[in-house]
């Protein structure tokens, strides 16, 4: 379904029945298709109504000018989605960059959340230096070239963006054999290079929500894979220190996607979080 939110049209889908959980996708310039497939088992296991949408300017949502795709605006859109669907307080699950947005949302709209879970997230742009160092050490020559192209502005078009992301996909997993399935799960993802460049150059460079996190009032789960190369464990530990009612779950056999690599343990931690929610 399409939702009219803050002057734009967002492409939205839901899975399951039960308490609503807003699911925020990562990957600036991509969409929610892959995340929707990876999180689908949670709907029945946890009795949740999972709500997904492509951020403004992304995927199948309206491709507004990239200058409208600031993180502040995307956070305002989260609240706009909640209101457009007529929901009361909700659970929020943010994955990767979606976790950045979820942290900002929970801090700015504390009365709108029942619980918060962030996975593979960071509270500031400090993660970028760590990601580059880890990618340099762990990648093949081909993967390193793709990684550099994703960050240095040298990609030519949306299709080269897709190919570069597919190339570095093994880095996202402790068990790199899962990369092929991850690529397949994103087979219909729409890539938009222009919005990625805008977010990387104009938003990541000044991203820092650490001073806001004390405002988060709901029970919070901070989840991270032990082998996460993008947002390592110390980034999760920093979030833990800054959010009063938070707990940390480190998944020992996961990279950036514990919701895929250790799904049963991930579901168990979410179930414990939901039990703490008012």
Backbone as a ProteinNet text record, in pm:
[ID]
protein_1_A
[PRIMARY]
XXXXXXXXXXXXXXXXXXXXXXXXXXXXXXXXXXXXXXXXXXXXXXXXXXXXXXXXXXXXXXXXXXXXXXXXXXXXXXXXXXXXXXXXXXXXXXXXXXXXXXXXXXXXXXXXXXXXXXXXXXXXXXXXXXXXXXXXXXXXXXXXXXXXXXXXXXXXXXXXXXXXXXXXXXXXXXXXXXXXXXXXXXXXXXXXXXXXXXXXXXXXXXXXXXXXXXXXXXXXXXXXXXXXXXXXXXXXXXXXXXXXXXXXXXXXXXXXXXXXXXXXXXXXXXXXXXXXXX
[TERTIARY]
84.5	0	88	30.9	101.7	48.5	139.6	103.6	149.9	64.6	102.9	156	285.1	351.7	439	413.6	498	528.3	425.3	439.1	496.2	514.5	563.6	485.9	504.3	435.9	536.5	507.5	594.2	529.1	607.5	561.4	575	463.5	458.1	398.4	451.2	395.8	396	301	295.1	294.5	345.7	345.9	297.5	206.2	163.8	52.3	8.9	-96.5	-48.1	-89.1	-51.7	-5.7	73.7	123.6	211.4	194.2	271	417.3	503.6	647.6	696.2	743.3	796.1	939.2	967.6	1097.9	1168.3	1282.3	1353.1	1471.2	1469.9	1575.8	1702.3	1812.9	1942.5	1979.2	2110.7	2159.5	2112.7	2167.6	2125.1	2128.7	2018.2	2008.5	1950.5	1911.2	1848.8	1702	1646.6	1506.9	1483.8	1358	1324.3	1303	1319.9	1284.5	1363	1494.3	1575	1545.9	1528.8	1498.6	1364.6	1267.5	1134.9	1143.4	1222.3	1236.1	1310.5	1412.4	1491.4	1417	1327.1	1254.9	1118.6	1073.5	940.2	913.6	1009.5	981	947.3	985.7	959.1	811.2	738.1	597.5	519.1	529.2	455.6	518.2	652.2	720	692.2	676.4	660.2	520.9	433.1	298.5	296.6	372.1	384.2	327.7	283.2	252.3	371.4	453.4	574	538.5	580.9	551	681.8	689.1	806.7	769.6	861.2	844.2	982.1	982.7	1104.5	1112.7	1226.4	1242	1215.3	1175.8	1154	1278.8	1255.3	1366.6	1429	1376.1	1434	1333.7	1387.7	1308.5	1185.1	1069.3	942.5	865.1	924.6	867.9	900.3	833.7	854.2	1000.1	1058	1197	1203.7	1188	1197.3	1341.6	1366.5	1505	1585.6	1709.5	1789	1807.4	1801.6	1818.7	1708.9	1597.2	1489.6	1512.1	1618.5	1639.7	1739.1	1728.3	1812.4	1767.5	1857.3	1820.6	1713.4	1719.9	1615.4	1478.4	1471.8	1344.6	1299.3	1391.3	1353.5	1302.7	1360.7	1312	1171.5	1147.6	1012.6	914.6	962.2	875	835.3	921.3	884.9	760.4	761.9	644.4	524.9	551.9	444.2	379.8	459.7	405.2	318.4	367.5	289.4	154.1	153.3	28	-60.6	-2.4	-82.3	-153.1	-92.5	-152.6	-245.2	-254.7	-343.9	-301.2	-170.5	-117.1	-90.2	-105.7	-61.7	87.3	136.4	278.4	315.5	433.3	474.7	608.9	637	772.5	847.2	976.9	1058.4	1182.6	1210.5	1328	1405.4	1527.9	1611.4	1735	1760.5	1872.2	1977	2102.8	2213.7	2182.6	2186.7	2152	2011.2	1921.8	1789.7	1797.4	1902.3	1924.9	1965.2	2042	2077.7	1949.4	1863.3	1738.2	1648	1648	1564.7	1609.8	1740.4	1791.4	1744.3	1756.3	1713.6	1563	1486.7	1341.4	1301.8	1360.5	1324.8	1359.8	1467.7	1507	1414	1363.2	1282.6	1133.1	1090.4	948.6	931.8	979.9	980.1	841.7	737.7	603	544.2	609.8	555.9	603.1	695.5	753.7	717.3	693.6	682.2	816	890.9	1024.6	1105.5	1237.1	1329.9	1433.9	1461.5	1572.9	1653.2	1783.8	1871.8	1976.6	2008	2097	2208	2332.6	2444.5	2444.6	2425.5	2410.8	2526.4	2530.4	2626.7	2557.2	2611	2549.2	2617.5	2724.2	2792.7	2866.8	2919.8	2994.6	3131	3167.2	3296.2	3308.9	3195.8	3200.8	3270	3272.3	3322.6	3470.6	3549.6	3691.7	3714.3	3634.7	3645.7	3607.7	3501.7	3456.6	3564.1	3626.5	3729.4	3848.9	3892.6	4005.9	3973.3	3853.8	3814.9	3801	3741.9	3726.5	3863	3955.8	4089.2	4156.4	4138.5	4203.2	4134.9	4002.2	3927.2	3892.4	3901.2	3848.2	3951.8	3900.7	3983.8	4012.4	4099.8	4130.2	4004.8	3922.7	3799.6	3701.7	3690.5	3599.5	3647.7	3778.3	3830.2	3804.5	3822.9	3795	3648.1	3557.9	3414.6	3383	3444.2	3420.8	3462.5	3583	3629.8	3534.8	3487.8	3397.8	3267.2	3220.6	3096.1	3109.2	3230.3	3249.7	3315.8	3386.2	3464.1	3396.2	3272	3198.2	3229.5	3302.5	3344.5	3247	3141.4	3043.7	2972.4	2942.6	2890	2739.3	2668	2522.6	2462.3	2329.1	2259.1	2300.9	2326.4	2364	2503.2	2594.6	2727.1	2718.4	2626	2598	2554	2462.6	2416.5	2533.5	2612.8	2722.6	2823.8	2853.1	2948.9	2897.3	2769.7	2711.3	2711.7	2679	2682.1	2823.4	2923.5	3062.3	3107.9	3068.1	3113.6	3020.7	2913.7	2815.5	2877.7	2978.5	3035.3	3090	3133.2	3187.1	3082.9	2956.6	2849.2	2822.2	2885	2850.8	2973.2	2953.2	3053	3067.9	2954.9	2953.1	2930.9	3039	3029.4	2953.8	2925.6	2845.5	2701.9	2661	2525.8	2511.9	2622.5	2617.3	2531.7	2540.6	2463.5	2314.2	2269.6	2128	2087.4	2177	2147.6	2132.6	2218.6	2207.3	2074.9	2038	1912.5	1792.7	1799.3	1688.7	1668.3	1771.6	1764.3	1751.6	1704.7	1700.2	1612.1	1508.8	1421.1	1440.8	1550.8	1582.5	1607.9	1553.9	1580.9	1692.2	1796.9	1912.9	1909.9	1941.2	1947.9	2077.3	2174.5	2306.8	2304.8	2224.7	2225.8	2191.5	2093.8	2054.6	2158.9	2224.8	2333.8	2444	2482.5	2588	2551.1	2426	2383.1	2394.8	2345.5	2349.2	2493.4	2577.6	2716.9	2789.5	2773.9	2851.3	2797.2	2664	2604.3	2548.6	2516.8	2454.4	2551	2616.2	2710.6	2821.3	2864.3	2976.2	2946.1	2818	2783.4	2694.2	2679.4	2591	2649.3	2574.7	2612.7	2489.2	2427.1	2307.2	2334.6	2462.4	2495.2	2434.6	2430.5	2376.6	2226.4	2158.2	2013.1	1970	2059.1	2015.2	1961.8	1998.2	1944.2	1794.6	1739.8	1596.2	1513.8	1579.4	1506.1	1454.4	1323	1260	1215.3	1205.7	1149.4	1257.8	1217.9	1314.8	1381.9	1512.2	1589.6	1685	1688.9	1784.9	1886.6	2013.4	2122	2187.8	2172.4	2220.5	2335.2	2435.1	2550.7	2614.7	2664	2740.3	2884.5	2941.6	3080.5	3175.2	3141.6	3229.9	3179.6	3100	3048.1	3163	3187	3297.2	3256.7	3125.9	3081	3062.7	2983.1	2955.5	2996.8	3124.7	3175.1	3114.5	3152.6	3094	3110.9	3224.1	3242.8	3142.1	3090.8	2986.8	2856.1	2825	2706.2	2723	2842.8	2867.7	2851.9	2888.8	2868.7	2720.1	2640.6	2495.4	2440.2	2484.8	2439.3	2464.2	2580.4	2613.7	2525.5	2474	2404	2252.7	2197.3	2052.5	2022	1945.3	1926	1871.1	1762.1	1695.6	1733.1	1864.1	1907.6	1982.4	1977.6	2054.6	2130	2240.1	2325.7	2321	2308.9	2317.9	2426	2533.4	2641.1	2626.1	2612.4	2591.8	2727.6	2773.9	2911.5	2941.4	2840.3	2863	2795.8	2799.8	2735.2	2826.2	2801.5	2860.9	2761.5	2729.7	2642.5	2494.2	2461.6	2320.4	2285.3	2287.9	2250.4	2107	2020.2	1881.8	1875.3	1982.4	1991.5	2076.5	2194.7	2290.4	2255.3	2191	2150.8	2005.1	1918.7	1779.6	1708.7	1725.7	1653.3	1696.6	1826.7	1874.7	1826.2	1822.2	1773.9	1627.4	1547.1	1405.5	1390.1	1472.6	1464.4	1492.5	1593	1624.1	1512.2	1453.4	1341.4	1221.2	1197.6	1085.5	1105.4	1228.1	1256.5	1237.2	1274.3	1251.7	1103.6	1024.1	880.7	815.4	867.3	811.4	837.4	939.2	970.7	893	830.7	764.6	633	599	472.3	353.1
-119	0	124	234.7	362	448.1	514.7	607.3	747.3	843.8	984	1036.8	1068.3	1105	1228	1334	1453.8	1500.1	1500.6	1555.4	1462.9	1335.2	1239.4	1109.3	1019.3	890.4	780.2	702.7	594	460.5	368.4	233	148.7	95.2	28.9	-110.3	-206.8	-341.2	-389.4	-478.6	-535.6	-687.6	-749.5	-894.8	-932.5	-1028	-1081.2	-1002	-1054.6	-993.3	-981.8	-875.8	-858	-718	-702.3	-570.4	-515.5	-388.7	-333.7	-310.7	-344.5	-322.6	-256.3	-132.9	-61.5	-107.5	-152.5	-209.3	-114.3	-60.4	41.1	-21.9	-11.5	-76.6	7.9	-60.1	6.1	26.5	38.9	50.2	174.3	293.9	413.1	389.7	420.5	401.2	268.3	182.8	54.4	59.4	-52.6	-51.7	-161.2	-187.6	-280.3	-423.5	-454.6	-587.3	-698.7	-684.9	-788.8	-804.2	-692.5	-697.5	-765.8	-736.7	-797.5	-949.6	-999.6	-1144.6	-1203.5	-1135.8	-1191.6	-1186.4	-1089.5	-1076.4	-1143.9	-1193.2	-1253.3	-1357.3	-1445.6	-1545.9	-1486.5	-1361.7	-1301.1	-1275.2	-1250.2	-1212	-1319.5	-1443.4	-1551.7	-1590.6	-1597	-1641.7	-1550.2	-1420.3	-1322.6	-1261.9	-1301.9	-1246.7	-1097.5	-1055.4	-913.4	-883.4	-761.7	-707.8	-622.6	-675.8	-607.2	-508.3	-384.7	-278.4	-234.2	-248	-210.8	-99.9	-12.3	83.2	121.4	165.8	220.3	367.4	408.2	548.5	639.3	761.7	857.7	862.3	872.1	876.7	742.5	636.4	502.8	404.4	300.9	185.9	220.8	177.1	200.1	317.3	386.4	512.7	621.1	735.4	844.6	890.8	901.2	944.6	1097.3	1148.9	1293	1336.8	1466.1	1513.5	1467.6	1430.3	1370.6	1465.8	1595.4	1692.1	1682.2	1616.5	1595.1	1471.7	1397.7	1269.9	1283.4	1389.6	1403.1	1302.5	1270	1178	1239.3	1368	1433	1412.7	1426.5	1409	1263.2	1170.5	1028.7	989.6	1048.7	1023.7	1080.9	1200.5	1257.4	1168.5	1104.4	1016.1	891.2	844.7	729.5	763.5	878.9	921.7	942.8	992.3	1009.8	878.7	773.6	640.8	591.2	605.8	560.6	629.9	759.5	834	800.4	784.3	753.6	619.9	525.8	394.5	392.4	504.4	513.6	428.3	418.1	331.1	409.2	340.9	394.6	369.2	361.6	331	197.9	192.4	78.7	24.1	-98.5	-151.6	-102.4	-79.8	-33.8	-121.1	-168	-250.4	-185	-142.2	-78.4	-160.9	-187	-270.1	-184.7	-190.3	-119	31.7	95.4	238.7	263.5	167.9	179.5	190.1	130.2	143.6	284.6	352.1	491.3	574.9	556.1	631.6	596.5	468	424.2	488	500.4	566.4	711.2	780.8	920.1	930.7	840.7	843.8	821.1	720	688.4	802	874.1	986.3	1106.1	1125	1243.7	1221.8	1097	1065.1	954.8	976	867.5	813.6	896.9	850.7	761.4	753.6	675.1	530.8	495.1	361.6	280.2	151.5	54.7	-13.4	-39.6	-96.3	-60	-72.9	-42.3	-152.6	-198.5	-289.4	-234.8	-224.9	-182.5	-291.4	-317	-426.9	-373	-395.8	-351.1	-202.6	-126.2	19.3	91	222	309.6	440.6	512.7	638.3	760.4	739.9	852.1	803.7	899.1	865.8	805.5	787.6	726.5	585.4	520.3	383.4	376.6	484.8	479.9	444.2	496.4	464.3	317.3	269	127.9	38.1	72.8	-8	-13.5	100	100.8	15	25.8	-55.3	-204.3	-240.8	-382	-432.8	-351.7	-393.3	-412.9	-324.7	-335.8	-467.3	-504.4	-625.2	-753.2	-750.3	-873.5	-901.9	-804.3	-820.5	-875.6	-934.1	-968.4	-840.6	-850.9	-733.7	-683.2	-775.7	-736.7	-670	-725.3	-668	-530	-515.3	-385.6	-278.2	-314	-218.6	-177.8	-275.3	-245	-158.5	-189.2	-109.7	36.2	54.3	191.4	267	197.7	263.2	304.1	224.7	257	382.9	418.2	529.8	650.9	634.1	746.4	820.9	783.9	856.3	818.3	708.4	673.4	581.8	533.4	449.8	531.4	464.8	537.8	550.4	446.2	445.1	345.4	333.2	247.2	101.4	56.1	-83.6	-112.1	-19.1	-39.5	-39.1	35.3	34.3	-106.2	-164.3	-299.5	-399.3	-393.9	-490	-475.8	-352.8	-331.5	-388.5	-366.4	-420.4	-572.7	-632	-778.1	-831.4	-758.4	-802.2	-806.4	-707.8	-705.1	-781.9	-840.1	-907.4	-1012.1	-1091.2	-1189.7	-1129.1	-1003	-940	-925.9	-930.6	-908.3	-1028.9	-1143.4	-1267.5	-1333	-1390.1	-1477.1	-1602.4	-1661.2	-1772.5	-1714.8	-1694.9	-1623.6	-1701.4	-1828	-1904.1	-1850.5	-1772.2	-1716.5	-1596.6	-1550.2	-1429.8	-1449.8	-1568.4	-1593	-1583.9	-1638.2	-1628.9	-1483.8	-1407.5	-1266.8	-1188.8	-1215.5	-1150.2	-1187.3	-1316.3	-1361.6	-1294	-1273.4	-1211.1	-1066	-1008.3	-869	-859.4	-963.4	-968.8	-859.7	-815.2	-711.6	-576.4	-562	-433.6	-329	-209.9	-96.3	-12.3	7.3	82.2	224.4	321.7	461.7	522.8	531	578.5	722.5	808.1	950.7	973.1	897.7	919.3	860.4	751.6	699.6	805.1	863.8	964.1	1079.8	1122.6	1233.3	1196.2	1078.1	1036.9	1022.8	957.2	936.9	1071	1158.9	1282	1389.8	1395.4	1506.7	1467.3	1340	1298.7	1220.9	1119.3	1042.4	1131.5	1228.3	1312.4	1391	1418.7	1495.9	1417.4	1288.8	1208.2	1190.4	1227.4	1205.5	1229	1120.9	1134.9	1097.2	1089.7	1043.4	1130.5	1260	1349.7	1333.3	1270.2	1253.5	1125.2	1027.9	892.5	879	968.6	963.5	989.2	1043.2	1070.9	945.2	836.4	713.8	650.1	633.7	589.5	444.2	382.8	247.1	141.5	18.3	-91.9	-104.7	-124.2	-122.7	-241.2	-305.8	-412.7	-361	-372.6	-337.4	-468.6	-504.2	-632.7	-610.6	-699.3	-686.8	-824	-849.1	-969.7	-952	-1053.5	-1046.1	-1010.8	-1051.4	-1034	-924.4	-831.8	-722.4	-629.6	-615.4	-531.2	-385.7	-359.3	-222.4	-145.1	-199.4	-137.7	-238	-241.3	-343.3	-334	-429.9	-444.3	-317.9	-249.7	-130.4	-20.8	-18.8	77.7	44.6	-83.8	-126.5	-98.3	-119.6	-94.2	54.2	140.1	283.4	316.6	260.1	281.5	233.4	116.5	59.3	156.1	216.9	310	433.7	471.2	598.6	588	466.4	448.1	383.8	449.5	400.8	258.4	226.7	97.1	1	-12.9	-94.9	-219.4	-320.7	-443.1	-473.3	-546.8	-578.7	-727.6	-762.1	-901.3	-909.9	-983.8	-1005.3	-1147	-1158	-1286.9	-1337.9	-1445.6	-1489.2	-1548.1	-1591	-1655.9	-1576.8	-1445.1	-1358.5	-1244	-1195.4	-1071.3	-958.8	-889.5	-772.5	-808.7	-937.8	-977.7	-1094	-1074.6	-1184.5	-1230.2	-1144.1	-1185.5	-1294.8	-1312.4	-1418.7	-1534.2	-1504.2	-1608.3	-1682.1	-1614.9	-1679.8	-1644.5	-1684.5	-1640.1	-1681.6	-1805.2	-1850.8	-1772.8	-1750.3	-1671	-1527	-1475.1	-1338.7	-1327.1	-1423.1	-1423.3	-1432.2	-1513	-1526.6	-1393.3	-1321.7	-1191.8	-1091.3	-1094.1	-1004	-1039.5	-1168	-1209.4	-1156.5	-1161.8	-1110.1	-958.5	-890.9	-745.4	-713.2	-784.7	-757.4	-782.2	-878.6	-907.8	-792.1	-713	-597.4	-472.9	-476.4	-356.5	-332.4	-206.8	-176.5	-204.7
0	0	0	-46	-44.7	69.2	137.9	244.9	207	230.9	210	342.2	346.5	471.5	448.1	520.3	516.2	374.1	290.7	157.5	52.8	85.3	-13	-0.4	-96.4	-95.7	-65	38.9	81.3	48.6	-5.6	-34.5	91.3	140.5	271	256.5	331.6	337	481.2	512.3	647	639.1	743.3	756.3	895.2	904.2	1032.6	1097.7	1211.3	1291.7	1435.1	1500.9	1640	1667.6	1772.1	1809.2	1697.3	1660.5	1548	1583.6	1488.6	1502.1	1374.5	1384.9	1269.6	1243.5	1121.4	1085.3	988.1	1028.8	951.4	879.3	746.5	668.8	665.4	639.3	626.4	481.6	458	322.3	250.6	280.6	207.1	56.7	-9.3	-153.2	-194.5	-97.5	-130	-87.9	-42	2	104.2	136.2	245.5	200.2	71	20	88.4	96.5	158.9	306.1	375	518.2	541.9	458.3	474	465.8	374.3	362.7	482.2	530.8	641	773.7	790.7	918	917.5	803.7	794.5	902.9	937.3	1041	1177.4	1202.9	1333.1	1354.8	1247.5	1261.3	1335.4	1289.5	1354.2	1486.9	1491.1	1612.4	1730.9	1705.8	1813.8	1819.4	1727.2	1726.6	1700.2	1598.1	1567.1	1428.2	1411.7	1280.2	1238.1	1149.2	1105.4	994.8	1010.8	915	849.7	717.7	640.4	541.7	514.9	405.9	353.4	229.2	170.2	208.8	263	301.4	181.3	210.5	101.6	12.4	-117.9	-211.6	-240.8	-180.9	-192.2	-253.4	-316.6	-356.3	-435.8	-384.9	-453.9	-395.3	-299.9	-254.2	-356.5	-339.6	-434.3	-432.8	-551.1	-562.2	-559.1	-440.2	-420.4	-443.5	-460.9	-470.6	-348.9	-373.8	-265.9	-148.5	-173.2	-64.4	39.7	6	102.4	189.4	161.2	230	345.1	421.1	539.5	645	734.3	841.9	931.1	954.2	1033.7	968.8	835.5	766.4	770.6	755	758.8	897.1	1001	1137.3	1153.4	1101.2	1106.1	1029.5	922.6	845	924.8	1013.3	1097	1178.4	1241	1317.7	1225	1104.2	1007.9	967.3	951.2	919.2	1033.9	1156.5	1272.7	1276.2	1253.7	1258	1138.8	1020.8	901.6	914.6	986.8	1008.3	1129.5	1199.3	1314.4	1431.5	1452.7	1557.2	1685.3	1796.3	1924.4	1939.5	2062.3	2082.6	2017.1	1958.2	1875.7	1923.1	1882.4	1889.6	1766.3	1780.6	1668.3	1659.2	1536.4	1508.8	1394.6	1422.5	1321.2	1293.4	1165.4	1124.5	1054.7	1099.5	1037.7	1035.2	917.7	910.6	963.6	946.1	1006	1156.9	1216.2	1359.8	1398.6	1313	1339.5	1348.7	1248.8	1243.9	1362	1399.8	1511.7	1642.7	1661.9	1782.9	1788.8	1676.7	1672.3	1695.5	1635.5	1651	1796.8	1859.3	1998.1	2092.5	2062.9	2147.3	2129.7	2008	1977.8	1998.2	1998.8	2016	2121	2242.2	2342	2374.5	2365.4	2398.8	2290.3	2174.9	2063.5	2063.2	2153	2151.3	2274	2251.6	2360.5	2386.1	2278.4	2291.9	2169.4	2182.4	2074	2065.4	1943.6	1918.8	1802.1	1820.3	1711.5	1690.8	1564.3	1527.2	1438.4	1478.7	1396.9	1375.1	1481.7	1470.6	1538.9	1517.1	1583	1614.7	1713.3	1755.7	1697	1618.7	1556	1432	1356.6	1236.4	1261.9	1389.4	1421.2	1363.7	1338.2	1286.7	1151.1	1074.3	937.3	932.3	1025.6	1027.3	1063.1	1156.6	1195	1078.2	1006.7	893.4	786	757	652.9	693	816.8	862.5	853.7	897.7	895	752	665.4	525.9	460.5	489	430.2	472.7	598.4	649.5	602.1	589.2	567.4	422.3	336.6	201.9	104	-3.7	-117.7	-196.8	-296	-378.4	-448.6	-498.1	-566.2	-469.9	-349.6	-250.5	-206.2	-190.5	-147.9	-253.6	-380.3	-487.6	-487.5	-464.2	-458.5	-337.2	-223	-102.8	-124.9	-180.6	-204.9	-297.8	-401.7	-496.7	-430.8	-333.9	-263.7	-178.5	-141.9	-50.9	-113.2	-225.5	-277.9	-392.2	-425.1	-526.8	-669.8	-690.5	-826.2	-899.4	-832.8	-901.9	-1009.6	-1121.9	-1237.1	-1237.8	-1190.4	-1205.1	-1106.6	-1109.9	-1014.8	-1029.7	-1151.8	-1172.3	-1116.4	-1128	-1068.6	-916.5	-862.4	-718.6	-676.8	-750.1	-720.6	-723.5	-829.1	-843.4	-730.2	-690.8	-582.8	-451.4	-422.7	-300	-301.8	-416	-427.1	-403.9	-449.7	-437	-292.5	-212.6	-72.8	20.8	-32.2	53	146.1	104.2	198.2	326.4	322	442	551.4	514.2	610.3	699.2	669.3	738.9	801.5	919.2	980.1	895.3	853.8	760.1	620.4	547.3	420.5	312.8	338.4	243.2	235	333.7	333.6	239.7	186.2	102.8	-21.5	-82.8	-205.1	-178.1	-64.6	-30.1	-4.7	54	81	-48.8	-145.2	-275.9	-341.3	-332.8	-392.9	-326.4	-193.9	-121.5	-164.4	-224	-270.3	-421.6	-482.7	-629.6	-689.4	-615.7	-670.1	-600.2	-528	-465.3	-572.7	-550.5	-639.4	-577.2	-654.4	-608.1	-665.9	-581.6	-627.3	-575.6	-662.4	-624.4	-574	-635.5	-600	-453.6	-403.3	-263.2	-169	-210.4	-127.5	-114.5	-227.2	-221.9	-129.7	-136.6	-51.6	95.8	131.5	272.5	320.1	240.2	280.1	295.9	198.4	197.7	290.6	305.1	379	516.1	536	661.4	750.8	696.8	778.2	833.2	753.6	795	922.7	949.1	1069.3	1165.9	1139.9	1224.5	1364.7	1465.4	1604.7	1691.8	1736.6	1820.4	1965.8	2003.5	2138	2247.3	2225.1	2328.5	2346.1	2251.3	2257.7	2328	2339.7	2373.9	2516.2	2604.4	2740.8	2743.3	2633.7	2627.3	2597.9	2558.9	2525.6	2654	2660.9	2785.4	2782.8	2666.4	2657.4	2676.1	2710.9	2712.7	2576.2	2577.5	2453.7	2448.4	2333.1	2305.6	2204.5	2238.4	2148.1	2105.4	1979.3	1928.7	1830.9	1838.2	1749.4	1731.5	1610.8	1586.5	1631.7	1691.3	1737.7	1623	1502.2	1387.4	1292.5	1344.3	1262.6	1224.5	1094.4	1047.7	1030.9	1015.1	989.1	1119.5	1207.5	1337.8	1445.3	1482.1	1573.6	1713.3	1796.4	1929.5	2012.6	1999.6	2082.4	2050.8	1927	1893	1966.3	1975.9	2050.8	2199	2250.8	2393.1	2426.3	2333.2	2355.6	2363.8	2273.6	2278.9	2412.5	2456.3	2583.2	2699.1	2702.6	2811.5	2810.6	2694.6	2680.9	2693	2684.8	2697	2831.9	2916.5	3054.1	3063.7	2993.6	3010.7	2898.7	2873	2761.1	2807.3	2723.5	2743.7	2614.9	2627.7	2513.9	2486.3	2357.6	2314.5	2207.8	2237.6	2141.5	2086.3	1956.5	1891.1	1841.8	1904.8	1887.6	1750.8	1678.9	1549.2	1436.5	1448.3	1349.7	1309.9	1188	1142.1	1161.8	1052.5	1059.7	1065.6	1050.7	1039.9	1132	1263.6	1353.8	1336.1	1282.5	1258	1152.3	1076.9	976.7	1029	1081.5	1116.5	1245.7	1340.4	1466.2	1495.1	1403.3	1407.5	1535.9	1579.1	1698.2	1822.3	1835.9	1949.4	1938.3	1816.9	1795.1	1836	1795.6	1832.9	1984.4	2047.8	2193.6	2263.4	2217.3	2277.5	2252.5	2135	2109.1	2195.7	2215.2	2300.4	2442.9	2491.5	2625.6	2630.8	2522.3	2516.6	2519.5	2439.6	2434.1	2569.8	2644	2776.5	2873.7	2847.2	2932.2	2893.7	2776	2725.3	2797.9	2822.5	2890.6	2800.1
[MASK]
++++++++++++++++++++++++++++++++++++++++++++++++++++++++++++++++++++++++++++++++++++++++++++++++++++++++++++++++++++++++++++++++++++++++++++++++++++++++++++++++++++++++++++++++++++++++++++++++++++++++++++++++++++++++++++++++++++++++++++++++++++++++++++++++++++++++++++++++++++++

